[in-house]
Amino acid sequence: PRYLAYFLKSSYYWKQVNGFLSGTTQPGINATSLQKFELFIPEDINEQRRIASILSAFDDKIELNNKINKTLEEMAQAIFKEWFIKNQKAKTKNQKLGDLVNITYGKGPASNELKKSGYPVYGANGIIGYCDSYSCSDRQIIIGCRGVVGNITLTLPKCTITHNSLVLTPLNNRKIFLYYLLKNQKLDAIAGGSAQPQITIRDLENFELAIPDEKIQDKFDSIVNIIEQKRLNNFYENQKIAEL
């Protein structure tokens, strides 16, 4: 079963299965067509098991890296909450988000132009596909403004962002601090619209935040940047493993 599962995940399978697709508005594949699909199966069952065992080891490493990354983000969140939420003695001043960042709409490709590999394309709720080029070389803070409103993402480098998200560029370059600050806000509460909730640039510009002293922001950035770099390294390692 594991050998079969890996075969069906392969790029060979996906290229071939396109020939079996039917339907125009919503392409699909039926059981009769799938039963005619030819597979390459080693005759020796032990060879199938060896192949599956090697690939399973790669999958296990990917899963471990994903768990590590989840733990690392939880660590960064715990540090933020300890320093800026639980610590009531921390001095803050209220500032509008528009005074701290430049806000623009994303300009990503249409959904029918997305691919299964390449540079990541972000929508309102994270990565929605890939394309051959990118519009942002650095990591970006994005907020879902249509569909999944208020969702906050710190993108990977070399990415593209669709019009369903707003891109926030900090004026003081403290991107990591601002990301975790926004993660602890209820931005969906400022969404307007009835048929389709949305957040506008003006909504975000007028949103007030309690901003701590710059020195403690810098200290937080210096610590959590190390955590974020480790998360990035794990992601790139997973990409290499998946390619293998």
C-alpha positions in Angstrom: 0.0 0.0 0.0 2.8 2.5 0.8 4.5 1.8 -2.5 1.2 2.5 -4.3 0.7 5.7 -2.3 4.1 7.1 -3.3 3.5 6.2 -6.9 0.2 8.1 -6.9 2.0 11.1 -5.4 4.6 11.1 -8.2 4.8 13.7 -10.9 4.6 10.9 -13.5 1.1 10.0 -12.2 -0.1 13.6 -12.2 1.1 14.1 -15.8 -0.7 11.0 -16.9 -3.9 11.5 -15.0 -4.6 14.7 -16.8 -5.4 12.6 -19.8 -8.3 10.9 -17.9 -9.9 14.2 -16.8 -13.4 14.9 -18.1 -15.8 17.8 -17.6 -15.3 21.5 -18.4 -16.6 23.6 -15.5 -15.2 21.2 -12.9 -12.8 18.6 -14.2 -13.1 15.1 -12.6 -12.0 11.5 -12.9 -14.4 8.5 -12.6 -13.7 5.0 -11.3 -14.0 3.4 -14.7 -11.2 5.6 -16.1 -9.0 5.1 -13.0 -9.3 1.3 -13.3 -7.7 1.5 -16.7 -4.7 3.4 -15.5 -1.4 1.5 -15.9 1.1 1.4 -13.0 4.8 0.4 -12.8 5.0 -2.1 -10.1 8.2 -4.1 -9.2 7.5 -7.8 -9.4 9.5 -8.4 -6.2 7.3 -7.4 -3.2 10.5 -6.9 -1.1 11.7 -4.3 -3.6 8.4 -2.5 -3.2 8.8 -2.6 0.5 12.4 -1.2 0.3 11.3 1.7 -1.9 8.4 2.5 0.4 10.7 2.3 3.5 13.2 4.8 2.1 10.5 7.2 1.1 8.8 6.8 4.4 12.0 7.8 6.2 12.0 11.1 4.1 8.4 11.7 5.1 9.2 11.1 8.8 11.9 13.7 8.6 9.5 16.2 6.9 6.9 15.6 9.6 9.5 16.0 12.4 10.6 19.4 10.9 7.0 20.5 10.7 6.5 19.6 14.4 9.7 21.5 15.3 8.5 24.5 13.4 5.2 24.5 15.2 7.0 24.3 18.5 9.3 27.1 17.5 6.4 29.4 16.7 4.7 28.5 20.0 7.9 29.5 21.7 8.0 32.9 20.0 4.3 33.4 20.8 5.0 32.5 24.5 7.9 35.0 24.6 5.6 37.8 23.1 2.8 37.1 25.6 5.1 37.0 28.6 6.8 40.3 27.6 3.9 42.3 26.2 0.6 40.9 27.5 1.2 39.4 30.9 3.7 42.1 31.9 1.4 44.9 32.8 4.4 47.2 33.8 5.6 47.5 30.2 5.1 51.1 29.1 3.2 51.5 25.9 1.7 54.3 23.8 -1.3 54.0 21.4 -0.4 54.5 17.7 -2.4 54.0 14.6 -1.2 51.2 12.3 -1.1 53.6 9.4 1.7 55.5 11.2 3.8 52.4 11.5 3.5 50.7 8.1 2.9 51.2 4.4 -0.1 49.2 3.3 -0.7 48.0 -0.3 -2.8 45.4 -2.1 -1.2 42.2 -3.4 -1.0 41.7 -7.2 -0.8 37.9 -7.7 -1.7 35.7 -10.7 -5.2 34.5 -11.4 -6.2 31.1 -9.9 -6.1 29.4 -13.3 -2.5 30.4 -13.7 -1.3 28.6 -10.6 1.0 25.6 -10.7 2.0 22.7 -8.5 5.6 23.9 -8.1 7.7 27.0 -8.2 7.6 30.1 -6.1 4.8 30.2 -3.5 1.6 32.3 -4.1 -0.2 33.6 -1.0 -3.9 34.2 -0.8 -6.0 35.3 2.2 -5.4 32.0 4.1 -1.8 31.1 3.2 -0.2 29.4 0.2 -2.8 28.6 -2.6 -0.4 27.5 -5.3 2.9 28.3 -7.1 4.2 30.2 -10.1 7.3 30.6 -12.2 8.3 34.1 -10.9 8.0 36.1 -7.7 7.2 39.8 -6.9 8.5 39.9 -3.3 12.1 39.0 -2.6 11.9 39.3 1.2 9.4 37.9 3.8 6.2 39.9 4.0 3.5 40.5 6.6 0.1 40.0 4.9 -3.4 40.2 6.2 -6.4 38.5 4.5 -8.7 41.2 3.3 -11.3 39.2 1.4 -12.6 35.7 2.0 -10.7 34.8 5.1 -10.5 38.3 6.6 -8.1 39.1 9.3 -5.8 36.1 8.9 -2.1 37.2 9.4 0.8 35.4 7.7 4.5 35.9 7.6 5.4 34.7 4.1 8.4 32.9 2.8 11.0 34.9 0.8 10.6 35.0 -3.0 6.8 34.9 -3.1 3.8 36.5 -4.8 0.7 37.8 -3.0 -2.8 38.0 -4.5 -5.2 40.8 -4.3 -7.1 39.0 -1.5 -4.4 40.1 1.0 -3.0 43.4 2.1 0.8 43.7 2.4 2.2 45.6 5.4 5.7 47.1 5.2 7.0 48.4 8.6 8.6 51.9 8.4 11.0 51.0 11.2 12.0 47.6 9.8 10.9 45.6 12.9 9.0 43.1 10.9 9.1 40.2 13.4 7.9 42.2 16.3 5.0 43.7 14.2 4.0 40.2 13.0 3.6 38.8 16.5 1.9 42.0 17.7 -0.7 41.7 14.9 -1.1 37.9 15.6 -2.4 38.9 19.0 -5.1 41.3 17.7 -8.6 40.6 16.6 -8.5 42.1 13.2 -11.5 40.3 11.8 -13.6 42.6 14.1 -12.9 45.6 11.9 -14.1 43.9 8.7 -17.0 45.6 6.9 -19.3 44.5 4.1 -22.4 42.3 4.3 -22.4 39.9 1.4 -18.6 39.4 1.5 -16.8 40.7 4.6 -13.6 42.6 3.8 -10.9 44.8 5.4 -9.8 47.9 3.5 -6.5 49.8 3.7 -8.2 52.6 5.6 -9.6 50.2 8.1 -6.1 49.0 8.9 -4.6 52.5 8.9 -7.0 53.6 11.6 -6.5 50.5 13.7 -4.9 51.4 17.1 -2.2 49.4 18.7 -0.4 49.6 22.1 3.2 50.0 21.1 6.0 49.4 23.7 9.4 51.1 23.9 11.7 50.7 20.9 14.5 49.1 22.9 12.3 46.2 24.0 11.0 45.8 20.5 14.6 45.5 19.2 15.4 43.0 22.0 12.4 40.9 21.0 13.4 41.0 17.4 17.0 39.9 18.1 15.8 36.8 20.0 12.8 35.8 17.8 14.8 36.3 14.6 16.9 33.3 15.6 13.8 31.2 16.0 12.4 32.4 12.7 15.6 31.6 10.9 15.5 28.1 12.3 12.0 27.7 11.0 13.1 28.9 7.6 16.0 26.5 7.5 13.6 23.6 8.3 11.2 24.6 5.6 14.0 24.7 3.0 15.3 21.3 4.2 11.7 19.9 3.7 11.7 21.3 0.2 15.0 19.4 -0.6 13.7 16.2 1.0 10.4 16.4 -1.0 12.4 16.9 -4.2 14.5 13.8 -3.4 
